[in-house]
């Protein structure tokens, strides 16, 4: 290809992106957000379903604390692999196909978990299911981010991302009803069958125009952008934005660019935040039902409903984030929630863990605060990387989520055994403190075009 042809393609790509940025939220955006949001809902359901099954399986299969910790952690190890694999796959075959394969895998393996008759088979099925679970959320987050209008992108994305904590909340409420009434297998059945249907629907979604442009498929991208423009007569700017204001597309990147001068600072920050946030959140979330049942001797239904309050409050906190994030900014919200989470954990450790009401109140509030920033990280991470490596970079960043999530349940199991519950909350408070310090170095992305943030 001649340099003049390549230059023309670059100019055309920048023009298409300028047209896309000039269209506000419209009905064209609704279908992808609803269908991909449904997939994210069942991703959350499948991720948390085991927590509400474990109080039954622990007695039914006479599981040790170590076996419970391994069963929780093995899913996160699978998610680590899935985040890396499907993030990389999304750069090669597109966001939509990669999401479809990951959703299909996690849903089929939910049925496999239901059919498991012993600990060993459930361990294997949960690991494979984790690969699909780990791939869906980062790819979906990148896809929605690339479709989001620049103006109020934070609110648009966070209202979509609320589907995940809503999924966790519904999992808690259904788990508290389904498991005592219909047995533990019902949780996996409910998570599996609808997911298979959604995987088929995802395949019919439009591909990300930004990804198509990055691959040189300008004709396909233009057809989609024409559909977007036809969905509303409104425009962000009456006059089209000059294409010279946009950065020219750079050569395709590999993983080493994450550590280049421009991106290494961002990379280390988000990796640390993902690890710390999810070590705390999933360490707490997966163990609370079992702790309420075994340490405080609550009735099974009461234990499950008390644990589910964390997810109800997370929805409230995430909604607040969605409404405020474009005003306060990403960095201020993260700093506020990490500080609040650290204060709650240290307070309950100092006041004592003898009261289940005290533990439930402080743990629920801390989880809600940190959980809202967990959702925020899905907005922030795709924003700070360019289209050419957005999915793989987000997948690699969320792999640290999986490492933290895998370490969290094991950490809780060991701390409960050696130092009791106060040591768990002190550790979580210190980890939130580390995240708070790191969050001060986040770059602010609100109101800025993706191409401007990440050249």
C-alpha positions as CSV (number, residue, x, y, z in Angstrom):
1,X,0.0,0.0,0.0
2,X,1.4,3.4,-0.9
3,X,1.9,6.1,1.7
4,X,-0.7,8.3,0.1
5,X,-3.3,5.5,0.3
6,X,-2.4,4.8,3.9
7,X,-2.7,8.5,4.6
8,X,-6.2,8.6,2.9
9,X,-7.3,5.6,5.0
10,X,-6.1,7.4,8.2
11,X,-8.0,10.5,7.2
12,X,-11.1,8.5,6.5
13,X,-10.8,6.7,9.8
14,X,-10.4,10.0,11.8
15,X,-13.4,11.5,9.9
16,X,-15.6,8.5,10.8
17,X,-14.6,8.7,14.5
18,X,-15.4,12.5,14.5
19,X,-18.8,11.7,13.1
20,X,-19.4,9.0,15.7
21,X,-18.3,11.4,18.5
22,X,-20.8,14.0,17.2
23,X,-23.9,11.8,17.8
24,X,-25.4,11.9,21.3
25,X,-27.1,9.0,23.1
26,X,-29.9,7.6,20.9
27,X,-32.0,4.5,20.5
28,X,-29.2,3.0,18.4
29,X,-27.2,2.6,21.7
30,X,-30.0,0.9,23.5
31,X,-30.0,-2.6,21.9
32,X,-26.2,-3.2,22.6
33,X,-26.5,-1.9,26.1
34,X,-29.6,-4.1,26.9
35,X,-28.3,-7.3,25.4
36,X,-24.7,-7.0,26.6
37,X,-26.0,-5.8,29.9
38,X,-28.1,-9.0,30.2
39,X,-24.9,-11.0,29.5
40,X,-23.1,-9.1,32.3
41,X,-26.1,-9.7,34.6
42,X,-25.7,-13.5,34.2
43,X,-21.9,-13.1,34.4
44,X,-22.4,-11.7,37.9
45,X,-24.9,-14.4,38.7
46,X,-22.6,-17.2,37.7
47,X,-19.6,-15.5,39.6
48,X,-21.5,-15.3,42.9
49,X,-23.8,-18.3,42.8
50,X,-21.2,-20.5,44.5
51,X,-21.2,-18.3,47.6
52,X,-24.8,-19.2,48.2
53,X,-24.3,-22.9,47.5
54,X,-21.3,-23.4,49.8
55,X,-23.2,-23.3,53.1
56,X,-25.1,-26.4,51.9
57,X,-22.2,-28.2,50.2
58,X,-19.9,-27.7,53.2
59,X,-22.2,-29.9,55.3
60,X,-23.5,-32.2,52.5
61,X,-20.0,-33.1,51.3
62,X,-18.2,-32.6,54.6
63,X,-15.9,-30.0,53.1
64,X,-12.9,-28.6,55.1
65,X,-12.1,-24.9,55.3
66,X,-9.3,-25.5,52.9
67,X,-11.5,-27.2,50.3
68,X,-14.0,-24.4,50.5
69,X,-11.3,-21.8,49.9
70,X,-9.9,-23.8,47.0
71,X,-13.4,-24.2,45.4
72,X,-13.8,-20.4,45.6
73,X,-10.3,-19.6,44.3
74,X,-10.3,-22.1,41.4
75,X,-13.0,-20.1,39.7
76,X,-10.9,-17.0,39.9
77,X,-7.9,-18.8,38.5
78,X,-10.1,-19.7,35.5
79,X,-11.2,-16.1,35.3
80,X,-7.6,-15.0,35.2
81,X,-7.0,-17.2,32.1
82,X,-10.2,-16.1,30.5
83,X,-9.5,-12.4,30.9
84,X,-6.1,-12.8,29.1
85,X,-7.4,-15.1,26.4
86,X,-10.6,-13.4,25.5
87,X,-9.1,-9.9,25.8
88,X,-6.5,-10.9,23.2
89,X,-9.1,-12.7,21.1
90,X,-11.2,-9.6,21.0
91,X,-8.4,-7.7,19.3
92,X,-8.2,-10.3,16.6
93,X,-11.8,-11.4,15.8
94,X,-13.8,-8.4,17.3
95,X,-15.6,-7.5,20.5
96,X,-18.9,-9.2,19.6
97,X,-17.6,-12.6,18.6
98,X,-15.2,-12.8,21.6
99,X,-18.1,-11.9,24.0
100,X,-20.4,-14.5,22.4
101,X,-17.8,-17.3,22.9
102,X,-17.1,-16.3,26.5
103,X,-20.8,-16.1,27.4
104,X,-21.5,-19.4,25.8
105,X,-18.7,-21.1,27.7
106,X,-19.7,-19.8,31.1
107,X,-23.4,-20.7,30.5
108,X,-22.7,-24.2,29.3
109,X,-20.4,-24.9,32.3
110,X,-23.1,-23.6,34.7
111,X,-25.1,-26.6,33.5
112,X,-22.0,-28.7,34.1
113,X,-21.7,-27.4,37.7
114,X,-25.4,-28.4,38.2
115,X,-24.7,-31.9,37.0
116,X,-21.6,-32.4,39.2
117,X,-22.1,-35.1,41.8
118,X,-19.0,-34.6,43.8
119,X,-16.4,-32.1,44.9
120,X,-13.8,-33.0,42.3
121,X,-16.1,-32.6,39.3
122,X,-17.5,-29.3,40.7
123,X,-14.0,-28.1,41.0
124,X,-13.2,-28.9,37.4
125,X,-16.5,-27.4,36.1
126,X,-16.1,-24.2,38.2
127,X,-12.6,-23.7,36.8
128,X,-13.7,-24.0,33.2
129,X,-16.7,-21.8,33.8
130,X,-14.4,-19.2,35.3
131,X,-12.6,-18.9,31.9
132,X,-15.9,-17.8,30.4
133,X,-16.8,-15.5,33.3
134,X,-13.4,-13.9,33.2
135,X,-13.6,-13.2,29.5
136,X,-17.1,-11.7,29.3
137,X,-16.9,-8.6,31.5
138,X,-13.7,-6.9,30.2
139,X,-14.7,-7.5,26.6
140,X,-18.2,-6.2,27.2
141,X,-16.8,-3.2,29.1
142,X,-14.5,-2.4,26.1
143,X,-17.4,-2.8,23.7
144,X,-19.8,-0.5,25.6
145,X,-17.0,2.0,26.2
146,X,-16.3,2.2,22.4
147,X,-19.9,2.8,21.7
148,X,-20.5,5.4,24.4
149,X,-21.0,9.0,23.4
150,X,-18.2,11.3,24.6
151,X,-20.5,13.6,26.4
152,X,-21.6,12.1,29.7
153,X,-19.7,8.9,28.9
154,X,-19.3,8.2,32.6
155,X,-23.1,8.2,33.3
156,X,-23.9,6.2,30.1
157,X,-21.3,3.5,31.0
158,X,-22.0,3.4,34.7
159,X,-25.7,2.9,34.2
160,X,-24.8,-0.1,32.0
161,X,-22.2,-1.3,34.6
162,X,-24.9,-1.2,37.3
163,X,-26.2,-4.4,35.7
164,X,-23.3,-6.3,37.4
165,X,-24.1,-5.3,41.0
166,X,-27.7,-5.7,40.3
167,X,-26.9,-9.2,39.1
168,X,-25.0,-9.8,42.4
169,X,-28.0,-8.4,44.3
170,X,-30.5,-10.6,42.5
171,X,-28.2,-13.6,43.0
172,X,-28.3,-13.0,46.7
173,X,-32.1,-12.6,46.9
174,X,-32.7,-15.7,44.6
175,X,-30.0,-17.7,46.4
176,X,-31.7,-17.1,49.8
177,X,-34.9,-18.4,48.3
178,X,-33.9,-21.0,45.8
179,X,-31.2,-22.9,47.8
180,X,-33.4,-23.7,50.9
181,X,-36.5,-24.4,48.7
182,X,-35.2,-26.2,45.7
183,X,-31.6,-27.3,46.5
184,X,-28.2,-26.0,45.5
185,X,-28.4,-27.2,41.9
186,X,-31.2,-24.8,41.1
187,X,-28.7,-21.9,41.3
188,X,-26.6,-23.2,38.5
189,X,-29.7,-24.1,36.4
190,X,-31.0,-20.5,36.6
191,X,-27.6,-19.1,35.7
192,X,-27.0,-21.5,32.7
193,X,-30.1,-21.7,30.5
194,X,-30.8,-17.9,30.0
195,X,-27.1,-17.3,29.4
196,X,-27.1,-19.7,26.4
197,X,-30.0,-17.7,24.8
198,X,-28.2,-14.4,25.4
199,X,-25.0,-15.7,23.8
200,X,-27.0,-16.3,20.6
201,X,-28.5,-12.8,20.8
202,X,-25.1,-11.2,21.3
203,X,-23.9,-12.6,17.9
204,X,-26.4,-10.3,16.2
205,X,-25.1,-7.1,17.8
206,X,-23.2,-4.5,15.6
207,X,-19.5,-4.7,15.9
208,X,-17.6,-1.7,17.5
209,X,-17.0,0.8,14.7
210,X,-13.8,1.9,16.5
211,X,-12.5,-1.7,16.3
212,X,-13.5,-1.9,12.6
213,X,-11.6,1.3,11.8
214,X,-8.5,0.1,13.7
215,X,-8.6,-3.0,11.4
216,X,-8.9,-0.9,8.3
217,X,-12.5,-2.0,7.7
218,X,-13.8,1.5,7.0
219,X,-16.7,0.5,4.8
220,X,-18.3,-1.6,7.5
221,X,-17.7,1.0,10.1
222,X,-19.3,3.7,7.9
223,X,-22.4,1.6,7.4
224,X,-22.8,1.3,11.2
225,X,-22.1,5.0,11.8
226,X,-24.7,5.9,9.1
227,X,-27.2,3.8,11.1
228,X,-26.2,5.6,14.3
229,X,-26.6,9.0,12.6
230,X,-30.0,8.0,11.2
231,X,-31.2,7.1,14.7
232,X,-31.4,10.8,15.8
233,X,-31.2,14.3,14.2
234,X,-29.4,15.6,17.2
235,X,-25.7,16.4,17.2
236,X,-23.2,17.3,19.9
237,X,-21.8,20.2,17.7
238,X,-23.8,21.9,15.0
239,X,-20.6,22.0,13.0
240,X,-18.6,18.8,12.5
241,X,-15.4,18.6,14.5
242,X,-12.3,19.1,12.3
243,X,-10.5,15.8,11.9
244,X,-7.2,17.4,12.4
245,X,-8.1,17.7,16.1
246,X,-8.0,14.0,16.4
247,X,-4.8,11.9,16.8
248,X,-3.9,9.9,13.8
249,X,-4.2,6.1,14.2
250,X,-0.9,4.6,15.4
251,X,0.6,1.3,14.3
252,X,-0.9,-1.8,15.9
253,X,0.6,-2.5,19.3
254,X,1.6,-5.5,21.3
255,X,1.6,-6.1,25.1
256,X,5.0,-4.4,25.4
257,X,3.4,-1.0,24.7
258,X,1.7,-1.2,28.1
259,X,5.1,-0.5,29.6
260,X,6.0,2.3,27.1
261,X,6.7,5.8,28.4
262,X,3.1,6.9,27.8
263,X,1.3,3.9,29.3
264,X,3.5,2.3,32.0
265,X,2.4,4.8,34.7
266,X,-1.3,4.1,33.9
267,X,-0.7,0.3,33.7
268,X,0.9,0.0,37.2
269,X,-1.9,2.2,38.7
270,X,-4.8,0.2,37.4
271,X,-3.2,-3.1,38.0
272,X,-2.7,-2.2,41.7
273,X,-6.3,-0.9,42.0
274,X,-7.8,-4.0,40.4
275,X,-5.9,-6.3,42.7
276,X,-6.6,-4.4,45.9
277,X,-10.2,-3.7,45.2
278,X,-11.2,-7.3,44.3
279,X,-9.1,-8.9,46.9
280,X,-11.2,-7.0,49.5
281,X,-14.6,-7.3,47.7
282,X,-14.6,-10.9,46.7
283,X,-12.7,-12.1,49.8
284,X,-15.6,-10.5,51.8
285,X,-18.4,-11.4,49.4
286,X,-17.7,-15.1,49.0
287,X,-17.1,-15.7,52.7
288,X,-19.8,-13.7,54.4
289,X,-22.7,-16.3,53.9
290,X,-20.5,-19.0,55.4
291,X,-19.2,-16.8,58.3
292,X,-22.7,-15.8,59.2
293,X,-23.8,-19.4,59.2
294,X,-20.8,-21.0,61.0
295,X,-19.3,-18.3,63.2
296,X,-22.6,-16.6,64.3
297,X,-24.8,-19.7,63.9
298,X,-27.5,-17.9,62.0
299,X,-30.3,-19.8,60.3
300,X,-29.4,-20.7,56.7
301,X,-32.1,-18.4,55.2
302,X,-31.2,-15.5,57.6
303,X,-27.5,-16.0,56.9
304,X,-28.0,-15.8,53.1
305,X,-30.3,-12.8,53.3
306,X,-27.9,-10.9,55.6
307,X,-25.1,-11.6,53.2
308,X,-27.2,-10.4,50.3
309,X,-27.5,-6.9,51.9
310,X,-23.9,-6.2,50.7
311,X,-25.1,-6.4,47.1
312,X,-28.2,-4.3,47.7
313,X,-26.1,-1.5,49.1
314,X,-23.6,-1.9,46.3
315,X,-26.4,-1.1,43.8
316,X,-27.2,2.0,45.7
317,X,-23.6,3.1,45.8
318,X,-23.0,2.4,42.1
319,X,-26.1,4.4,41.2
320,X,-24.7,7.3,43.2
321,X,-21.4,6.9,41.3
322,X,-23.3,6.8,37.9
323,X,-25.0,10.1,38.7
324,X,-22.0,11.9,40.1
325,X,-19.0,10.6,38.3
326,X,-19.2,13.1,35.4
327,X,-19.3,15.9,37.9
328,X,-16.8,14.7,40.6
329,X,-14.5,12.8,38.2
330,X,-13.0,9.3,38.4
331,X,-10.1,10.1,40.7
332,X,-12.2,11.8,43.5
333,X,-14.8,9.1,43.6
334,X,-12.1,6.4,43.9
335,X,-10.3,8.2,46.7
336,X,-13.5,8.9,48.6
337,X,-14.7,5.2,48.5
338,X,-11.3,3.7,49.4
339,X,-11.0,6.1,52.4
340,X,-14.5,5.2,53.5
341,X,-13.9,1.4,53.1
342,X,-10.7,1.6,55.1
343,X,-12.4,3.5,57.9
344,X,-15.3,1.0,58.1
345,X,-12.9,-2.0,58.3
346,X,-10.7,-0.5,60.9
347,X,-13.7,0.7,63.0
348,X,-15.3,-2.8,63.2
349,X,-11.9,-4.4,64.1
350,X,-11.4,-1.9,66.9
351,X,-15.0,-2.0,68.2
352,X,-15.1,-5.8,68.2
353,X,-16.6,-8.6,66.1
354,X,-18.7,-10.2,68.8
355,X,-21.9,-8.6,67.5
356,X,-23.2,-9.9,64.2
357,X,-25.3,-6.7,63.7
358,X,-22.1,-4.6,64.0
359,X,-20.2,-6.8,61.7
360,X,-23.0,-6.8,59.1
361,X,-23.4,-3.0,59.2
362,X,-19.8,-2.1,58.8
363,X,-19.0,-4.9,56.3
364,X,-22.0,-4.0,54.2
365,X,-21.1,-0.3,54.0
366,X,-17.5,-1.0,53.3
367,X,-18.4,-3.5,50.5
368,X,-20.8,-1.0,49.0
369,X,-18.2,1.8,48.8
370,X,-15.4,-0.4,47.4
371,X,-17.8,-2.2,45.2
372,X,-18.9,1.0,43.5
373,X,-15.3,1.7,42.6
374,X,-14.9,-1.8,41.3
375,X,-17.6,-0.9,38.8
376,X,-15.8,2.4,38.1
377,X,-12.6,0.6,37.2
378,X,-14.5,-1.0,34.2
379,X,-15.2,2.5,33.0
380,X,-11.7,3.9,33.7
381,X,-9.5,1.2,32.3
382,X,-10.8,1.1,28.7
383,X,-10.6,4.9,28.7
384,X,-6.9,5.1,29.3
385,X,-5.8,2.8,26.5
386,X,-6.2,3.2,22.7
387,X,-8.4,1.1,20.5
388,X,-5.5,-0.9,19.0
389,X,-4.9,-2.5,22.4
390,X,-8.0,-1.6,24.5
391,X,-9.4,-5.1,24.9
392,X,-6.1,-6.9,25.5
393,X,-5.0,-4.1,28.0
394,X,-8.3,-4.3,29.8
395,X,-8.2,-8.1,29.8
396,X,-4.7,-8.0,31.3
397,X,-5.7,-5.4,33.9
398,X,-8.7,-7.5,35.0
399,X,-6.4,-10.5,35.2
400,X,-5.1,-8.8,38.4
401,X,-8.8,-8.7,39.5
402,X,-8.8,-12.5,39.3
403,X,-5.5,-12.8,41.2
404,X,-6.9,-10.6,43.9
405,X,-10.2,-12.4,43.9
406,X,-8.3,-15.7,44.1
407,X,-6.1,-14.5,47.0
408,X,-8.9,-13.0,49.0
409,X,-10.8,-16.1,50.0
410,X,-7.6,-17.9,50.9
411,X,-6.5,-14.9,52.9
412,X,-9.8,-14.9,54.8
413,X,-9.6,-18.6,55.5
414,X,-6.1,-18.3,56.9
415,X,-6.7,-15.2,59.0
416,X,-10.0,-16.5,60.5
417,X,-8.1,-19.7,61.5
418,X,-5.1,-17.9,63.1
419,X,-6.2,-14.4,64.2
420,X,-10.0,-14.4,64.1
421,X,-12.3,-11.9,62.3
422,X,-10.6,-8.8,63.6
423,X,-7.4,-9.7,61.7
424,X,-9.5,-10.0,58.5
425,X,-10.9,-6.5,58.8
426,X,-7.6,-5.0,59.8
427,X,-6.0,-6.6,56.7
428,X,-8.8,-5.3,54.5
429,X,-8.5,-1.8,56.0
430,X,-4.8,-1.7,55.2
431,X,-5.3,-2.9,51.6
432,X,-7.9,-0.2,51.1
433,X,-5.3,2.3,52.4
434,X,-2.9,1.1,49.7
435,X,-5.5,1.6,47.0
436,X,-6.3,5.1,48.4
437,X,-2.7,6.1,48.1
438,X,-2.4,4.8,44.5
439,X,-5.7,6.4,43.4
440,X,-4.1,9.9,43.9
441,X,-2.0,9.2,40.8
442,X,-4.9,8.4,38.5
443,X,-5.3,10.7,35.4
444,X,-8.7,12.4,35.1
445,X,-10.7,11.3,32.0
446,X,-14.1,12.9,32.4
447,X,-15.4,14.8,29.4
448,X,-12.4,13.8,27.2
449,X,-12.6,11.9,23.9
450,X,-11.1,8.4,24.0
451,X,-8.7,9.3,21.1
452,X,-7.5,12.4,23.1
453,X,-7.0,10.4,26.4
454,X,-5.1,7.6,24.7
455,X,-3.1,8.5,21.6
